[in-house]
Amino acid sequence: MDDSNLNPALPVLIEDEMKRSYLDYAMSVIIGRALPDARDGLKPVHRRILYAMQDLGSTFEKPYKKSARIVGDVIGKYHPHGDTAVYDAMVRMAQPWSMRHVLVDGQGNFGSVDGDSPAAMRYTESRMSKLSAELLADLDKDTVDFGPNYDESLSEPKVLPAKYPNLLVNGSQGIAVGMATNIPPHNLGEAINAIIALTKNIDIDDEELMQIMPGPDFPTAGFIYGRKGMRDAFATGRGSVTMRAKVVIERNKRTKRESLVIAELPYQVNKAKLHKYIAELARDKKIEGISEVRDESDRDGMRLVIDLKKSEVPEIVLNNLYKQTAMQCNFSCNYLSLIDGQPKLCGVRELLLHFLDHRRQVVTRRSLFDLAKAEARIHILEGLLIALDNIDAVIKLIRASKTGAEAKEGLCAKFELSEKQAQAILDMRLQRLTGLEYDKIKAEFDEIAALIKYLKEILADEKLLMKVIVEELEQVRDKYADPRRSIIIDETAELSIEDLITEEDMVVTISNEGYIKRNPTTLYRAQRRGGKGKTAMTTKDEDFVQQLMVASTHDFLLFFSDKGRVFRKKVYEIPQAGRAARGKALVNILPVEKGEKISATLAVREFEDGRYIIMATKNGVVKKTSLTEYKNIRSNGIIAIRLDDNDELIAVAISNGDQDIMLASSNGKAIRFSETDVRPLSRSTRGVTGIRMSEGNRVISMSVVAEKATFLAISENGYGKRTAVSEYNTQKRGGQGVFTLKTGGRNGDMIGALQVLDDDQVMMMTDSGRLVRIRMNGINVIGRNTQGVTLIDCSAKERVIGAVRVVEKQDDSDNENIVESDFDSDFDENATNDTTNTSDTGDNE
């Protein structure tokens, strides 16, 4: 006979078969592996591990058993998957940094918060924890349904009775097909209190419920920053909870330096990786102020120490660490679990109610089981009491019977007993005939009768049933709950670094090679003219200081490049270095392009209406643009001015819209014209002609005129003079200007031109890095067309390359010279800001 026709193949569309097979696979993963049940909070593998441990007798009061033995039982009886997957799941259940309350009591190496792998399962030992016993309590009382194991040789529980809401207490994570769950751990006491509150008032609103159970409580403690994410997760099942490390600021009594000590980390952050990453950020100068990072953690607790450099503000470094590392991270809550065998996204309230329904069913089934058992026992006791009340007749009947069956029938017939009662009488020992035993049976009868009454009342009265549930929850809470670990702090506005920075004036220097730094102006003491000065920066032979300026730590610095782009930084963001240090490369601070240099810098406190930025180029082009157009500057800069070929932006200043502008050129000429001749233009425009020059000359400075000021002209060889600005008549823009300093000879080219008052001081910088500070009241005011006097004693190969005006005030407390920048305010309280590129170098756009 041909067997090929017994099971003929049926044609099936491949897309239908793939769809059916994939859906079967997806549901198998969703239900059988990846998602926890809302009732006991366990995935099948975790449930099978606990059940196998109980079946093996590896409970908390028994000795530990080898983990390999437990894993073998799990995969052999209930979970036909790899031993590694089962062992990994069991290891996580034993890690106190992963579970809010561990379900497995492990002995041996079960890994660490540094991400170390656990020892092999042949080396470790395990048993159930005390709390996990509460998950399996009453399992033998028909409280939950059982089903066949994978080969139908054994049965296993489909869900555990669970005396507490384990899903919320320990959380869960899992990735299924097309969906995932990410439930954070919560505090056991808070979760139970929330359920009790729901039993008292099912309509309690979310705000009141969140007062009882405000949000997650992570095993690694730390801070929860802000409440909005918790509210969203509580109500909808989705939300992002911001976690922060707990950091303590310590001060070394010997070195006076401060350290940041990380005592608690956000949930699931690997300490070793964090340690390495912070060290890399410090090494690469991405976070300033860190001198060393070391791990001092021991059995007493976590202690990751970040030593700070001298004079660093710890709050600033901490804020940068929060921004750039996992010391602050988000936990994306997704409360997805199995409800009646189907995946469903639920809010916290709904999950609590599902657990409450589960406990109602468990207590009801347990009560029915206990009731049936009690009724069966009291039935026997009734028979025994009947026998004892008629003991002589019973003995006579039994002695007269030829067989046990005959005796049983006789007892049933004469005393109207059931077969079970009659058998119990026949099985009764003679010892039970004593008066004392009679009293015991009677007492047991009364006790069971009371129990039956109580169980029936529970089954008949919903309120009494809920009371039982609440009492059992309270017992678990009182026995196992501990205080909240994760402290919830209200979200505040972003930490303002200005609030942490002392406002003081800084000398900011930029070298020709592109190095920048800042130092307090108090480092530089006033000297008489002609002095040698102090070294402000150590430079290489081929490098020299190109720009210097004075600004407050809270000011914005607008960096204008020779290519016409502008960048923005706060003064406090510029690294502070020693007086002779080179500073930090600008390319590490600003996103300048190759070959692009910063030609002018402007300090601005606020971007106000009615104020303008005046710009001047090397070829004599000027431009006026409203200051408000520079309020928002991208991190990679924006265009400030369109430049002609072979032109460079060399100076910027702030004006109020109706002041006079002075341009000075390297041939010693200057022109004064009204800025009303220059109409305001948008950012990305070219500008108009300000001064016309002969070939080979260039614009070296631009100033916004103040009538009370004098004009200080400085030559490259260290000579200069002061001239009243009134000697410069206002012209139309576009002229050649008038002479202000004779050039050539001993003077050389004119290198700088500043407006100053008698009480002012001027800082001058040479290309060798020397800085000298002189008072203006030591320099006489003379005519325009003169050579001037010695301002700084330059050597044969040294030349002056920059100068800036400062205002000095006296501090009565310590009689120290305090230098206050007048960099962005006019002499008559009108806005001016004189910054000049006094070198030949420039930028191209």
C-alpha positions in Angstrom: 0.0 0.0 0.0 1.3 3.5 -0.9 1.7 5.5 2.3 2.2 8.8 0.3 -1.5 9.3 0.1 -2.2 9.1 3.8 -1.0 12.7 4.6 -1.2 14.6 1.3 0.5 18.0 1.3 -1.9 21.0 1.1 -0.9 24.1 -0.9 -0.6 27.2 1.4 0.3 30.7 0.4 3.7 31.5 1.8 2.7 35.0 3.0 -0.2 33.4 5.0 2.1 30.8 6.5 4.8 33.4 7.4 2.1 35.7 8.9 0.7 32.8 11.0 4.1 31.5 12.1 5.4 34.9 13.0 2.3 35.8 15.0 2.6 32.5 16.9 6.2 33.3 17.6 5.5 36.8 18.7 2.8 35.8 21.1 5.0 33.1 22.4 7.7 35.6 23.2 5.3 38.2 24.6 3.5 35.8 26.9 6.1 33.1 27.5 9.3 35.0 27.9 9.5 38.8 27.8 6.6 40.4 29.7 5.8 40.0 33.4 2.4 39.1 34.7 0.7 42.1 36.4 -0.4 39.8 39.3 2.9 38.5 40.6 5.2 40.7 38.6 7.2 37.7 37.3 8.2 36.5 33.9 7.9 32.7 33.4 11.6 32.1 34.0 11.6 33.9 37.4 8.4 32.1 38.4 9.8 28.7 37.5 13.1 29.5 39.4 11.2 30.2 42.6 8.9 27.3 42.2 11.8 24.9 41.5 13.6 26.2 44.6 10.6 25.6 46.8 10.1 22.2 45.2 13.8 21.5 45.9 13.5 22.6 49.5 15.9 25.5 49.0 13.9 27.9 51.2 15.3 30.7 53.3 15.4 28.6 56.5 17.2 25.7 54.8 20.9 25.5 53.9 22.1 26.9 50.6 22.2 24.7 47.5 24.5 24.8 44.5 23.1 27.2 41.9 23.9 24.6 39.2 21.6 22.1 40.9 18.8 24.7 41.0 19.4 25.7 37.4 19.4 22.0 36.4 16.0 21.5 38.0 14.5 24.5 36.3 15.6 23.6 32.8 14.9 19.9 33.3 11.4 20.3 34.7 9.9 23.6 33.7 12.0 25.9 31.4 13.5 24.1 28.4 16.0 26.9 27.5 19.7 27.5 27.9 21.2 27.2 31.3 23.0 30.5 30.9 19.7 32.4 30.4 18.2 30.8 33.6 21.4 31.4 35.6 21.5 35.1 34.5 17.9 35.6 35.5 18.6 34.0 38.9 21.7 36.1 39.4 19.8 39.3 38.8 17.2 38.2 41.4 20.1 38.0 43.9 21.7 41.4 43.1 20.7 44.2 45.7 21.7 46.9 43.2 19.3 45.4 40.6 16.3 44.5 42.8 14.7 46.7 45.4 14.1 43.5 47.4 16.1 40.5 46.4 14.1 37.3 45.7 17.2 35.0 45.8 19.6 34.8 48.7 22.9 34.2 47.0 26.2 33.1 48.5 29.3 33.7 46.5 30.2 36.1 43.7 27.1 37.3 42.0 28.7 40.2 40.2 29.1 43.9 41.2 27.8 47.3 40.4 31.0 47.8 38.3 29.6 45.3 35.8 31.8 42.4 36.9 30.5 39.0 35.8 29.2 36.5 38.4 31.1 33.4 39.2 30.0 30.2 37.3 27.0 28.5 38.7 29.1 25.6 39.9 30.8 27.9 42.4 27.8 29.9 43.8 25.0 28.8 46.1 21.5 30.0 46.4 18.2 29.8 48.3 15.0 31.7 48.4 14.9 35.0 50.3 12.5 35.5 53.1 10.4 37.9 50.9 10.2 35.5 48.0 8.4 33.1 50.4 5.6 35.6 50.5 5.2 35.2 46.8 4.6 31.5 47.1 2.6 31.5 50.3 -0.6 29.5 50.2 0.4 28.0 46.9 -0.7 24.5 48.2 -4.2 25.8 48.9 -5.6 25.9 45.4 -5.1 29.6 45.3 -3.9 29.8 41.7 -4.3 27.7 38.5 -1.7 25.1 37.6 -0.9 23.9 34.1 1.3 21.2 32.6 5.0 21.8 32.1 6.6 21.7 28.6 6.4 17.9 28.3 3.2 17.5 30.4 5.0 15.3 32.9 4.6 17.8 35.7 2.4 20.7 36.6 3.5 24.2 37.4 1.7 27.4 38.6 0.6 29.8 36.0 0.9 32.7 38.5 2.0 32.9 42.1 -0.3 33.9 44.9 2.0 37.0 45.7 1.2 38.7 49.0 2.6 42.0 47.9 2.7 43.9 44.5 6.0 42.5 43.3 5.7 44.1 39.8 5.9 47.6 41.2 8.2 46.8 44.1 11.0 45.2 42.0 10.0 46.5 38.6 10.7 44.6 35.3 12.5 45.0 32.0 11.9 43.1 28.8 11.9 43.4 25.1 9.3 41.4 23.2 8.3 41.5 19.5 7.1 45.0 18.7 6.8 46.0 22.3 8.9 46.4 25.5 8.4 46.9 29.2 10.5 49.1 31.5 9.0 49.3 35.0 11.0 50.9 37.7 11.2 49.6 41.3 9.1 51.2 44.0 9.1 51.3 47.8 7.3 48.3 49.3 5.8 50.2 52.2 4.5 53.0 49.9 3.0 50.5 47.4 1.2 48.6 50.1 -0.1 51.8 51.7 -1.4 52.9 48.3 -3.3 49.6 47.9 -4.8 50.0 51.4 -5.8 53.6 50.5 -7.6 52.2 47.4 -9.5 49.6 49.6 -10.8 52.5 51.7 -11.7 54.8 48.8 -11.6 53.4 45.3 -12.2 56.8 43.9 -9.2 58.5 45.5 -7.6 60.9 43.0 -4.2 60.5 41.6 -2.8 63.5 43.5 -3.7 62.0 46.9 -2.5 58.6 45.8 0.9 60.1 44.8 1.2 61.7 48.2 1.3 58.1 49.5 3.3 56.6 46.6 5.1 59.5 44.9 7.2 57.6 42.5 9.9 55.0 41.9 12.4 54.1 44.7 15.6 52.8 43.2 17.8 50.2 45.0 20.9 52.3 44.3 19.2 55.3 46.0 20.4 58.7 44.5 18.0 61.5 43.7 14.9 61.7 41.5 15.0 65.2 39.9 11.6 66.6 39.2 8.0 65.2 39.5 6.5 65.7 36.0 7.8 62.4 34.6 6.5 60.5 37.6 3.1 62.1 37.3 3.0 61.1 33.6 4.0 57.5 34.4 1.6 57.3 37.3 -1.4 58.4 35.2 -0.6 57.0 31.7 2.0 54.3 32.2 4.6 56.2 30.2 7.0 58.9 31.5 10.6 59.8 31.8 12.1 60.0 35.4 15.3 62.0 35.7 17.8 60.4 38.1 20.9 62.0 39.7 23.8 60.8 41.6 24.2 61.8 45.2 27.4 63.8 45.5 29.0 65.2 48.7 31.5 68.1 48.5 34.5 67.5 50.8 37.4 69.8 51.6 40.9 68.6 52.3 42.1 70.2 55.5 45.7 70.0 54.4 45.7 71.0 50.8 42.5 73.2 51.1 41.3 71.6 47.8 37.8 70.3 47.3 36.6 67.0 46.0 33.3 65.7 44.7 32.5 62.3 46.3 29.9 60.2 44.6 28.1 58.2 47.2 25.1 56.9 45.3 24.5 56.4 41.5 21.5 56.4 39.3 19.8 53.1 38.8 21.7 50.7 36.4 24.7 53.0 36.0 27.9 51.1 35.8 30.4 52.6 38.3 33.5 51.4 36.5 32.4 52.8 33.2 31.4 56.1 34.7 34.9 56.3 36.4 36.6 55.7 33.1 34.5 58.2 31.2 34.9 61.0 33.8 38.7 60.4 33.6 38.6 60.6 29.8 36.6 63.9 29.9 39.1 65.3 32.3 42.1 64.1 30.2 40.6 65.6 27.0 39.8 68.9 28.8 36.1 68.5 28.0 35.4 69.1 31.6 37.7 71.7 33.2 38.9 71.6 36.8 39.4 67.9 37.5 42.8 66.8 38.7 42.2 63.1 39.6 39.5 60.5 39.7 39.8 57.5 41.9 37.5 54.8 43.3 37.6 54.4 47.1 34.6 52.1 47.3 34.7 49.3 49.9 32.4 47.1 51.9 31.1 50.2 53.8 29.7 51.8 50.7 30.3 53.5 47.4 32.9 56.3 47.2 34.0 57.6 43.8 36.2 60.6 44.5 36.8 63.4 41.9 39.6 65.7 43.1 39.3 69.3 41.9 42.1 71.7 41.0 42.9 74.6 43.2 40.3 77.5 43.3 37.8 75.5 41.2 34.1 76.0 42.1 32.8 72.5 42.8 29.2 73.4 41.8 30.3 74.3 38.3 32.2 71.0 37.8 29.3 69.1 39.3 26.9 70.8 36.9 29.1 69.9 33.9 29.3 66.3 35.2 25.5 66.1 35.4 25.2 67.4 31.8 27.9 65.2 30.2 27.9 61.9 32.1 25.5 59.3 33.4 25.6 61.0 36.8 22.3 62.4 35.5 20.2 60.2 33.3 16.6 59.3 32.5 14.6 56.2 33.2 12.0 55.8 30.5 9.0 54.3 32.3 6.8 51.9 30.3 4.4 50.1 32.5 3.5 47.3 30.1 2.5 43.9 31.5 0.2 41.0 30.9 -3.4 41.5 31.9 -5.5 38.4 31.5 -2.8 37.0 29.2 -2.8 40.1 27.0 -0.1 42.8 26.9 -1.5 46.1 28.2 -0.1 49.5 29.1 -1.4 50.6 32.5 -0.9 53.4 34.9 0.2 52.7 38.5 -3.4 53.0 39.8 -4.6 50.4 37.4 -1.7 48.0 38.2 -2.5 48.4 41.9 -6.1 47.6 41.3 -5.2 44.5 39.2 -3.0 43.3 42.1 -5.9 43.9 44.5 -8.2 41.9 42.3 -5.6 39.1 42.2 -5.4 39.1 46.0 -9.2 39.0 46.2 -9.3 35.9 44.1 -6.4 34.3 46.0 -8.0 34.9 49.4 -11.4 33.8 48.1 -9.9 30.5 46.7 -7.9 30.0 49.9 -10.9 30.5 52.0 -12.9 28.0 49.9 -10.0 25.5 50.2 -9.7 26.0 54.0 -13.5 25.9 54.3 -13.7 22.6 52.5 -10.9 21.2 54.6 -12.5 22.4 57.8 -15.9 21.0 56.9 -14.3 17.7 56.1 -12.5 17.7 59.5 -15.5 18.8 61.5 -17.5 16.0 59.8 -15.1 13.5 61.2 -15.1 15.1 64.6 -18.9 15.0 64.7 -18.7 11.2 64.2 -16.0 10.9 66.9 -18.1 12.8 69.3 -21.2 10.6 68.6 -19.0 7.6 69.1 -17.7 8.8 72.4 -21.2 9.8 73.6 -22.3 6.2 72.8 -19.0 4.5 73.5 -20.5 1.3 75.1 -22.9 0.7 72.3 -20.2 1.4 69.7 -17.8 -1.1 71.4 -20.5 -3.7 71.6 -21.4 -3.3 68.0 -17.8 -3.5 66.9 -17.1 -6.6 69.0 -20.2 -8.3 67.6 -19.1 -7.7 64.0 -17.2 -10.4 62.2 -15.4 -8.0 59.8 -14.5 -4.3 59.5 -16.9 -3.8 56.7 -19.7 -5.3 58.8 -18.7 -3.0 61.7 -18.7 0.0 59.4 -22.2 -0.8 58.0 -23.5 -1.3 61.5 -22.2 2.0 62.7 -23.6 3.8 59.7 -27.0 2.2 60.2 -27.3 2.5 63.9 -25.9 6.0 64.5 -26.7 7.5 61.0 -23.0 8.1 60.3 -21.3 8.5 57.0 -18.8 6.0 55.7 -15.9 8.4 56.5 -17.2 9.0 60.0 -17.6 5.2 60.6 -14.1 4.6 59.3 -12.7 7.3 61.5 -14.3 5.6 64.5 -12.9 2.3 63.6 -9.4 3.8 63.1 -9.7 5.6 66.5 -7.1 4.5 69.1 -8.3 3.3 72.5 -6.4 6.2 74.0 -9.0 8.6 72.6 -11.6 7.0 74.9 -10.1 8.9 77.9 -11.9 11.9 79.3 -9.0 14.2 78.4 -9.0 13.2 74.8 -12.7 13.8 74.7 -12.1 17.3 75.8 -9.5 17.8 73.1 -11.8 16.6 70.4 -14.5 18.8 71.7 -12.2 21.8 71.8 -11.0 21.1 68.3 -14.6 20.8 67.2 -15.5 24.1 68.6 -12.4 25.7 67.1 -13.1 24.4 63.6 -16.8 25.4 63.9 -15.7 28.9 64.7 -13.2 28.8 61.7 -16.0 27.6 59.4 -18.2 30.4 60.6 -15.4 32.9 60.0 -14.6 31.6 56.5 -18.2 31.7 55.5 -18.4 35.3 56.7 -15.4 36.1 54.6 -16.9 34.6 51.6 -20.2 36.3 52.2 -19.0 39.8 53.1 -16.8 41.8 50.7 -15.8 44.2 53.4 -14.5 41.4 55.7 -12.7 39.9 52.7 -11.0 43.2 52.0 -10.1 43.5 55.7 -8.3 40.2 55.5 -6.4 41.3 52.5 -5.4 44.6 54.2 -4.3 42.8 57.4 -2.0 40.5 55.3 -0.6 43.4 53.4 0.1 45.2 56.7 1.9 42.1 58.0 4.2 42.1 54.9 4.7 45.8 55.2 5.6 45.8 58.9 8.0 42.9 58.4 9.8 43.8 55.2 9.3 47.5 54.3 12.2 49.9 54.7 12.5 53.7 54.3 12.6 55.3 50.9 16.1 55.3 49.4 15.7 57.6 46.4 15.1 61.2 47.6 12.7 63.2 45.4 13.7 66.8 44.8 11.6 69.3 43.0 13.0 70.4 39.6 14.4 73.8 39.7 15.5 76.2 36.9 18.8 75.2 35.3 21.6 75.9 37.6 22.9 79.4 36.9 26.6 79.4 36.9 26.6 83.1 37.3 25.2 82.6 40.7 28.2 80.5 41.6 30.8 82.8 40.0 32.0 85.9 41.9 31.7 88.9 39.7 35.1 90.4 39.2 37.0 92.0 36.3 39.3 89.8 34.3 42.1 90.5 31.8 41.5 88.4 28.8 44.4 87.8 26.5 44.6 86.2 23.1 47.9 85.3 21.4 48.7 85.4 17.7 48.9 81.6 17.7 45.3 81.4 19.1 45.8 80.9 22.8 43.3 82.5 25.2 43.2 82.9 29.0 41.9 85.1 31.7 43.3 86.4 35.0 42.0 88.9 37.6 43.0 92.4 36.9 44.3 92.7 40.5 47.4 90.6 39.4 48.7 93.7 37.6 49.7 96.7 39.8 49.8 100.2 38.4 53.3 101.5 37.5 54.7 104.8 36.4 55.2 105.4 32.7 58.4 104.0 31.3 58.4 100.9 33.6 59.3 97.4 32.6 55.9 95.9 33.5 54.9 92.3 34.3 54.8 89.3 32.1 51.2 88.6 31.1 51.8 85.5 29.0 54.7 83.3 28.2 54.9 82.9 24.4 56.8 80.9 21.9 59.4 82.6 19.8 57.1 82.7 16.8 54.0 83.6 18.9 53.0 86.9 20.4 50.0 88.4 22.3 47.6 89.8 19.8 44.6 91.1 21.8 43.9 92.0 25.4 40.7 93.3 27.0 39.1 93.8 30.4 35.6 92.4 31.1 33.5 91.1 34.0 33.2 87.4 34.6 29.4 87.7 34.0 29.8 89.4 30.6 29.3 87.8 27.2 32.3 87.8 25.0 31.5 88.2 21.3 34.4 86.9 19.2 34.5 88.4 15.8 36.7 86.6 13.3 38.7 88.1 10.5 36.3 86.2 8.2 33.3 88.2 9.5 31.8 85.5 11.7 30.9 86.0 15.4 30.9 83.5 18.2 29.7 83.9 21.8 31.0 82.8 25.2 30.8 83.9 28.8 33.9 85.3 30.4 33.9 82.7 33.1 34.0 80.0 30.4 37.4 81.2 29.4 40.0 79.1 31.3 41.9 80.9 34.0 45.7 80.4 34.0 48.7 81.8 35.7 50.1 85.1 34.7 52.9 83.6 32.7 50.9 80.7 31.3 50.0 80.5 27.6 46.3 79.6 28.2 44.1 77.3 26.1 43.9 77.1 22.3 40.9 78.9 20.9 40.3 76.0 18.6 39.3 74.0 21.7 36.9 76.7 22.8 35.4 78.1 19.5 34.6 76.2 16.3 36.9 78.4 14.1 37.8 77.1 10.7 41.3 76.4 9.5 43.1 79.7 8.8 40.5 81.7 10.6 41.5 84.0 13.5 39.7 86.0 16.1 40.4 89.6 15.2 38.2 91.5 17.7 36.3 90.8 20.8 33.4 92.6 22.5 32.1 92.3 26.0 28.3 92.7 26.4 26.2 92.4 29.5 22.7 92.6 27.9 21.4 92.7 24.3 19.3 95.8 24.5 17.2 97.7 21.9 18.6 101.1 20.8 22.2 99.9 20.9 24.3 99.1 17.9 27.5 97.2 17.0 29.8 99.3 14.9 32.4 97.3 12.9 35.4 98.4 10.9 37.6 96.5 8.5 41.2 96.7 7.5 40.3 98.4 4.2 38.2 101.2 5.9 34.7 99.7 5.6 32.3 100.5 8.5 29.0 98.9 9.3 26.3 99.5 12.0 23.9 96.7 13.1 21.4 96.5 15.9 22.8 94.7 19.0 19.6 92.7 19.3 20.5 90.9 16.1 23.3 89.1 18.0 21.1 88.0 20.9 20.9 84.4 19.6 24.2 83.0 18.3 24.5 79.4 17.3 27.3 77.3 18.8 29.0 77.3 15.5 28.7 81.0 15.0 26.8 83.3 12.7 27.8 85.8 10.0 28.4 89.3 11.3 29.5 91.1 8.1 30.1 90.3 4.5 33.7 91.1 3.5 35.3 92.0 0.2 38.2 90.0 -1.1 41.4 90.7 0.8 39.6 92.5 3.5 39.5 91.7 7.2 37.3 92.6 10.2 39.7 94.4 12.6 37.6 96.2 15.3 34.1 96.4 16.8 32.4 98.7 19.3 29.0 99.4 20.8 27.2 102.7 20.3 23.8 104.3 21.2 23.0 105.3 17.6 23.9 109.0 17.5 27.5 109.2 18.5 30.7 110.0 16.6 33.0 107.4 15.3 36.8 107.7 15.0 38.9 105.6 12.7 42.7 105.6 12.9 45.1 104.3 10.3 48.6 103.0 10.5 50.0 106.1 8.7 49.1 108.2 11.8 45.8 109.7 10.4 42.4 109.6 12.0 38.9 110.6 10.8 35.9 111.6 12.9 32.4 111.3 11.5 28.8 110.9 12.8 27.5 107.4 13.0 24.2 108.8 11.6 26.1 108.8 8.3 26.0 105.0 8.6 22.5 103.6 8.4 21.7 100.4 10.3 22.2 97.2 8.2 21.3 93.6 8.7 23.9 91.1 9.9 24.9 89.6 6.6 25.5 92.8 4.7 28.8 94.5 3.6 28.8 98.0 5.1 30.0 101.4 3.7 33.3 103.3 3.3 34.5 104.9 6.5 38.0 106.2 5.6 40.0 106.3 2.4 43.7 105.4 2.7 46.7 105.3 0.4 48.0 101.9 -0.7 49.9 100.0 2.0 48.1 101.5 4.9 45.4 100.0 7.0 42.9 100.8 9.7 44.3 100.0 13.2 41.5 101.1 15.5 38.0 102.4 15.8 36.5 104.4 18.7 33.1 105.7 19.7 33.8 109.4 20.6 33.1 110.8 24.1 33.6 114.6 24.3 35.3 114.6 27.7 38.0 112.2 26.6 41.4 112.6 25.1 42.8 110.6 22.3 45.8 108.5 23.1 47.9 107.6 20.1 50.6 104.8 20.6 53.4 103.9 18.2 54.8 100.5 17.7 58.1 101.6 19.3 56.5 102.6 22.6 56.0 106.3 22.1 52.6 108.1 22.3 50.7 111.2 23.2 47.4 112.4 24.4 45.3 114.9 22.3 41.9 116.3 23.1 39.2 114.8 20.9 37.9 118.3 20.3 40.9 118.9 18.0 39.3 116.4 15.6 36.5 118.0 13.7 33.6 116.0 12.5 33.8 115.2 8.8 31.7 113.3 6.4 32.6 109.6 6.3 34.8 108.4 3.4 37.5 111.1 3.8 41.2 110.6 4.4 41.2 112.1 7.9 43.8 114.3 9.6 47.2 113.6 11.2 47.2 112.5 14.9 50.7 111.2 15.3 53.8 111.6 13.2 54.9 108.2 11.9 58.2 106.9 10.8 61.6 107.6 12.4 61.8 106.7 16.1 58.0 106.2 16.3 57.4 103.7 13.5 53.8 103.0 12.5 50.9 104.0 14.7 49.8 100.8 16.4 47.0 101.9 18.7 44.5 104.8 19.4 42.4 104.9 22.5 40.1 107.4 24.3 41.1 108.1 27.9 40.4 110.3 30.9 42.9 111.7 33.4 41.9 109.2 36.0 42.2 106.3 33.6 44.9 103.7 33.3 46.1 101.9 30.1 47.4 98.4 29.8 49.9 97.9 26.9 51.2 94.6 25.6 54.3 94.0 23.7 54.9 91.1 21.3 57.3 89.6 23.8 54.4 89.1 26.2 55.3 92.0 28.6 52.4 94.0 30.0 52.7 97.5 31.5 50.0 99.5 33.2 50.3 103.3 33.3 48.2 106.2 34.6 47.0 108.8 32.2 47.5 111.7 34.6 51.2 111.2 34.0 50.9 112.0 30.3 50.4 115.6 29.2 47.8 116.5 26.6 49.5 118.0 23.5 48.7 118.8 19.9 47.8 116.5 17.1 50.8 116.7 14.9 53.6 115.9 17.3 55.7 112.8 18.1 54.8 112.2 21.7 56.7 110.8 24.7 57.9 107.4 25.9 55.1 105.2 27.2 56.8 101.9 27.5 60.5 101.1 27.3 60.9 98.7 24.4 64.0 96.8 23.6 65.5 97.0 20.1 63.6 94.0 18.8 60.4 94.6 20.8 57.3 96.4 19.7 53.9 97.3 21.2 51.0 95.3 19.7 48.0 96.2 21.9 46.5 98.5 24.5 43.3 98.8 26.4 41.8 101.4 28.8 40.8 100.5 32.4 39.4 102.5 35.3 40.9 102.1 38.8 39.0 102.3 42.1 40.3 102.0 45.6 39.1 99.3 48.0 39.1 100.7 51.6 39.0 97.3 53.2 42.5 96.2 52.2 43.8 99.2 50.3 44.4 97.1 47.2 44.1 98.4 43.7 40.8 97.1 42.2 40.5 97.5 38.4 37.0 97.8 37.1 36.4 97.5 33.4 34.6 100.3 31.7 34.8 98.3 28.6 31.1 98.6 27.6 30.1 101.9 29.1 30.6 105.4 27.8 32.4 108.1 29.7 29.0 109.9 29.9 27.2 106.6 30.6 26.5 106.0 27.0 27.5 102.7 25.6 31.0 102.4 24.1 33.3 99.5 23.7 36.7 100.0 22.2 38.4 96.8 21.1 41.1 96.8 18.5 43.2 94.3 16.7 46.5 96.0 16.8 48.4 93.4 14.8 48.7 92.8 11.0 47.1 89.5 11.2 43.5 89.0 10.3 40.8 86.6 9.4 39.0 85.8 6.1 35.3 84.9 5.7 
